[in-house]
Amino acid sequence: MSRAKGNYAEDRACEFLLNNGFMVVERNFYSRFGEIDIIAIKDKVLHFVEVKSAIEYELAVQNITKSKLSKLIKTGDVYLKKNALNVDYMYDAIIVTPQKIWHLENITI
């Protein structure tokens, strides 16, 4: 996926989160392990969000691999340590298609 398409999907995901009561804390947080697309908070819970987009839901969700989740978790740990945070948190995915946006909370390996 091109960076422009990725940015568009992330913009739509941020808008979705904001419309659903989240506050976006940071976008595109990088560590040596990988990147977190969006970090948001709602009800005192920090959400590390991976954004995937495709023409169809199934195509996008298949790109959330075990390897990608592992990198997301390691990068989330870096973020928590770097910012000395001791808060509840979870790892989410937002799937963006031309027709709809899905928010998958608390995804695991």
Long-range contacts (C-beta under 8 A, 24 or more apart in sequence): 1-53, 5-53, 6-51, 6-53, 8-53, 9-51, 9-52, 9-53, 9-96, 10-37, 10-38, 10-51, 12-96, 12-101, 13-37, 13-38, 13-49, 13-51, 13-94, 13-96, 13-101, 14-38, 16-94, 16-101, 16-103, 17-47, 17-49, 17-94, 17-103, 20-103, 22-47, 29-75, 29-79, 30-75, 31-74, 31-75, 31-78, 31-79, 32-78, 33-71, 33-74, 33-75, 33-78, 34-68, 34-71, 34-72, 34-74, 34-75, 35-75, 36-72, 36-75, 36-76, 36-79, 38-94, 39-79, 44-87, 44-88, 45-87, 45-88, 45-89, 45-90, 46-85, 46-87, 46-88, 46-89, 46-90, 47-89, 47-90, 47-91, 47-92, 47-105, 48-72, 48-75, 48-76, 48-79, 48-89, 48-90, 48-91, 48-92, 49-91, 49-92, 49-93, 49-94, 50-91, 50-92, 50-93, 50-94, 50-107, 51-93, 51-94, 51-96, 52-93, 52-94, 52-95, 52-96, 53-95, 53-96, 53-97, 54-95, 54-97, 55-97, 55-98, 56-97, 57-95, 57-97, 57-100, 57-102, 60-95, 60-96, 60-97, 61-93, 61-95, 61-104, 64-93, 64-107, 66-109, 69-107, 69-108, 69-109, 70-109, 73-109
